[in-house]
Amino acid sequence: MKIEVREVNTKRAFHRFITYPFKLYADNAYWVPPLIRMEKQFLSPRNPVFKQIEFRSILAFYKGRLVGRAAVFINQRENDSAGVAHARFGWLDFENNIAITKALFRYMEDWALSRGMTALKGPMGFTNFDKAGMLYEGFDKPGTMATLYNHPYYPKHLDSLGYQKLADWHEFVAPVPEKTPEKVSRLAKLLYERYGLQDIPVRGRKDVNRLMDQFFPLVEAAYADIEGFVPFSDAQKLFYKKRFAPFLHPQLTKFIADQEGRLIAFGISMPSFTKALQKARGRLFPFGWYYIRQALKHNDLADLYLIGVHPKWQRKGIPAIIINDILDGMRRKGIRHVESNPELETNKKLHLLFGKYETHVIKKRRVFIKELIDIR
């Protein structure tokens, strides 16, 4: 079976690259389609990350028929910071034929080797705010706006190509309790009194926007040790602010400051956009925005996206305050269940915090890595 791999270098090819998953997952009830317009912006020079990466996107064809896609890229800023020479892959989708997968990875591995890279890892995005991790358990559960979905044969193909585990993430779901556990409420009150902590009020998106100058430095401090973390440029901060601000719900966010008013911790959750995006089918118009607005206003499911605590304030129980107040906001909005974003399996402290609630692991996903050997 001869597979032809072509670089994406025309507008038509770019459109096919973006929309290929809509064909591959046309009959899948669990896949959550991205908004095509936003996906095109994200993978274009309008995304400031393209000023610091080398990027190739490719399509695979069999007898002229599109059968797969992938992207491979190098972020030298990450490599310099971590002292490695790694390339990343992402936007990976393919039919269930190992010849297709081999062709895609042969191209990506050769491309990475030609640029002096010693390993290829993924699926990953450009930063830790992007979708990452290949699903290997939980294929019968709907995805979220912030996660990847894939067919069950994907990880099997990567295993057969010699890719190994780099990191695993777990996702949890839990009912929103009618009342926060008494231990958590007492701990939250004690921490406020002991350290003189303050809430930073968030009444609307204007308040969220004003917090961004403190938010990104805190993210960089809190997540600096996570696999693949890359500091944000000023242009990237503005890009992500514009990308995600419309989806934020003030009642489901939490920002905490120290006695001097400096931001030290945050928690961000959002109403689930899974059903809205499935109804929108990749289009904002004519009805996509309506479905998204309805999801913001009326929803019984929320997604817990991020919790971050400054290293100086870690191991003091601060996440308990965040969870306590976000759950309170969820109760006021009538939200009955919450699903976590992917959490590293090694994040034992957060797992212990979730253990105070009726949580269940519903999905597991993995980032793979392969050491590259130049045999040309």
Stockholm file with secondary structure:
# STOCKHOLM 1.0

chainA/1-376         MKIEVREVNTKRAFHRFITYPFKLYADNAYWVPPLIRMEKQFLSPRNPVFKQIEFRSILAFYKGRLVGRAAVFINQRENDSAGVAHARFGWLDFENNIAITKALFRYMEDWALSRGMTALKGPMGFTNFDKAGMLYEGFDKPGTMATLYNHPYYPKHLDSLGYQKLADWHEFVAPVPEKTPEKVSRLAKLLYERYGLQDIPVRGRKDVNRLMDQFFPLVEAAYADIEGFVPFSDAQKLFYKKRFAPFLHPQLTKFIADQEGRLIAFGISMPSFTKALQKARGRLFPFGWYYIRQALKHNDLADLYLIGVHPKWQRKGIPAIIINDILDGMRRKGIRHVESNPELETNKKLHLLFGKYETHVIKKRRVFIKELIDIR
#=GR chainA/1-376 SS CCCEEEECCSHHHHHHHHHHHHHHTTTCSSCCCCCHHHHHHHTSTTSGGGGSEEEEEEEEEETTEEEEEEEEEEEHHHHHHHTCCEEEEEEEEECSCHHHHHHHHHHHHHHHHHTTCCEEEESCCSSTTSCCCEEEECTTSCCCTTSCCCCTHHHHHHHHTTCEEEEEEEEEEEECCSSCCHHHHHHHHHHHHHHTCEECCCCSHHHHHHHHHHHHHHHHHHSTTSTTCCCCCHHHHHHHHHHHGGGCCGGGEEEEECTTSCEEEEEEEEECCHHHHHHHTTCCTTTHHHHHHHHHHSCSEEEEEEEEECGGGTTSSHHHHHHHHHHHHHHHHTCCEEEECCEETTCHHHHHHHTTSCCEEEEEEEEEEEECCCCC
#=GC SS_cons         CCCEEEECCSHHHHHHHHHHHHHHTTTCSSCCCCCHHHHHHHTSTTSGGGGSEEEEEEEEEETTEEEEEEEEEEEHHHHHHHTCCEEEEEEEEECSCHHHHHHHHHHHHHHHHHTTCCEEEESCCSSTTSCCCEEEECTTSCCCTTSCCCCTHHHHHHHHTTCEEEEEEEEEEEECCSSCCHHHHHHHHHHHHHHTCEECCCCSHHHHHHHHHHHHHHHHHHSTTSTTCCCCCHHHHHHHHHHHGGGCCGGGEEEEECTTSCEEEEEEEEECCHHHHHHHTTCCTTTHHHHHHHHHHSCSEEEEEEEEECGGGTTSSHHHHHHHHHHHHHHHHTCCEEEECCEETTCHHHHHHHTTSCCEEEEEEEEEEEECCCCC
//
